[in-house]
């Protein structure tokens, strides 16, 4: 039976610990990259949506101005 004080056992423990540390580092790095790319995509979608809302407000402002001019006779000069 292999005892815990043999050098091969400690070498295997070290190799497995290094491999586990490497895998955890790799997964954490990839997770951060995915989160950053998702936030970037969300930022782009929000900016595009706000631009659409801004266009709608501009169109509504033009319509309201036309109604006010028509109602109060401002355009008949």
Secondary structure, DSSP 8 states (H G I E B T S, - for coil): ---TTSHHHHHHHHHHHHHHHHHHHHHHHHHHHHHHHHHHHHHHHHHHHHHHHHHHHHHHHHHHHHHHHHHHTTT--
